[in-house]
Amino acid sequence: MQHYFAVVEPIRAGGFRIRFPERRGIAAAAMTMRDIVTQAQDALALMLRNPAADRPRSIEDGAEPPATMNSYVDPLVVVIPFERAPA
């Protein structure tokens, strides 16, 4: 099991945007707070199909929470547990 930092922001139209600060191009959306972890895990599963260079670092690999939150609106840092499916 690996753990990844994600930043969750509310969307004006409703729901939440989920971004991974280690890789700005990876994002997901959730309609409710309850859906955030599942949607973030789905985004990680899709992203992990890419080369290792495109993957965010996990907490176990030394990732740290974002040092600055200036580029986010009403952010919440969430730790996303993720276990890679066996090949």
N, C-alpha and C positions, 0 to 999 in steps of 0.2 A: 504494500500500500504506500503510495506517494501522496503528498499534500502540496497544494499549490495556492498561492495568494491570488485572489481575484478582488477587483473593486466593483462594487455594485452602486449604480446611480439610478434614482427614480427618473422615469420618462414622463414628460408633461402630459402626454396623451394617455398615460396609464401604463403600468408595468415597470420593468426594470431593465437597464442595460448592464451587462456583465462584461468586464474587460480584464485581461490578464496583463499586469504591468510589465512583466518580463518580455512579453511579445505583444506589442500594441495592435498588430493586425488581427489578433484573435479576439472575437467578441461573440456574445450570445445575448439573447433576450429572454425574459421570463414575465409572465403576466401577473404572477403572485409571488410573495416572499417564499411560499412553500415550494415553488418551482425552481428557485434559483440554483440550488445544488444540482438538481437533475439536469437542468439546461447547461450549466457549466461543465458537468461531467460529459455531456454529449459533445460539447465543443472541444473538450480535451481529447475525446476518442477520435473525432474527425481529424484534429490537428496532429495527433500522434502517428497518422499515416504518412506524414511528411518526413523529410530527412531530419536527423537529430539536430542539426543546426537551427531548425525552425522551432524547436520545442522550448517552452519556458523551463527554467530550472525549478525543481521541486524544493521544498523546504529542506528535505533530506540531502539535497545536493548543494545547499548553501544559499538558497534564495532568501531574501529578507523582504519585509513589508516595504511598500513605497516610502521613500524618505520625504517626499513632498506630495501634497494632494492638490496643488494649485490648478492642475488641468482638469479636475473633476468637479462636479456639482453635487453637493450633499452626499459625499461618498461614504460608503461603508466597506471596510476591508473584511473579507470573508475567507476562511481557509476551506478549500475544496478537497475532500478526500477522493483519491482516484486510484483504482487498481486496474492495471492494464489486463485486458482479456488474454488468456493464453493463445498462442499462435496455433 
